[in-house]
Amino acid sequence: MSGPLHGFRVIDLTTVISGPLATMTLADQGADVIKIEHPEGGDLSRRVTGRRGGFSASFLNNNRGKKSVTLNLKEPHGVEAALKLCETADVFVQNFRPGVAERIGLGEAAVRAARPDIIYTSIAGFGFTGDWASKPVYDPLIQALSGLASAQGGADAARPRLVRTILPDKLTAIQTAQAISRDTSASPRKRVMKTQRNTSRLMACIASAPPWPLVAARARMMKSEKARKTPPTSA
């Protein structure tokens, strides 16, 4: 497919929504995206409801235009094959929980040993350091913790409501794709001189959304929490 990213190769180790949508956006712009999946079942989104002809709508909507290969990354030969693919790649994208990529042998150091100027991109829910870094994250949890669900409820006393279009996942995907597109515009020489690394965090991405409803919702939550902790005064 022709486009501004024609000639760039992307190794895609992402699953579900945020990562696959980001790499599909790159494929739509002409990149050669190779999606690596486990031989038994593949991407979790293949098995969600709404299937027709053996494919789920969610999987098709976030993985069109990609090539597919199955590798068991729990086995050494699978990791070796993935690193071999990285030798001819320009971009590597993964959304494992922090620490998993390093544990299986596909951390930044290992991938960069195969291709020194690769753009290594990681997506996580709560960042890559701190007490919450290793926690599993899905879109509804980010909506609740960020205050987005409260803002969607529409009133202080209203029950929080989810944005049904999984906004945090999609916003993270857009920002990730944009960051990768930015880095692909650098010349090979500049990319070698300055190692390219991208990290995306669902919580940070949704916090960067138009702030006023989220700020208002957060203020209401803090006020309610303070009221619960304040002891009653005696007459």
Number of C-alpha atoms within 10 A of each C-alpha: 13 11 12 15 18 15 14 17 21 25 24 25 23 23 23 19 24 29 31 28 26 26 34 24 23 26 26 19 17 19 25 24 26 21 22 21 20 16 12 9 11 15 19 14 19 19 16 13 11 11 14 8 5 9 15 16 16 18 21 13 12 21 23 16 20 20 14 13 13 15 19 16 20 12 10 12 12 15 17 15 13 23 21 14 17 22 15 15 22 21 26 27 24 23 22 19 19 22 14 14 19 14 10 13 18 21 17 19 13 14 24 19 13 18 19 19 22 26 23 23 22 25 24 24 28 22 21 18 10 8 9 12 17 18 12 13 16 15 21 19 15 24 26 15 12 21 23 28 21 26 26 18 17 14 12 14 9 11 13 19 16 19 16 8 9 16 21 28 26 21 19 26 26 17 17 27 20 15 16 22 17 10 16 19 12 13 9 13 9 13 17 13 9 11 14 19 17 16 16 23 22 27 22 16 21 22 18 10 14 9 12 10 16 21 16 16 24 18 13 18 15 12 11 12 11 11 11 10 8 8 8 8 5 4 3
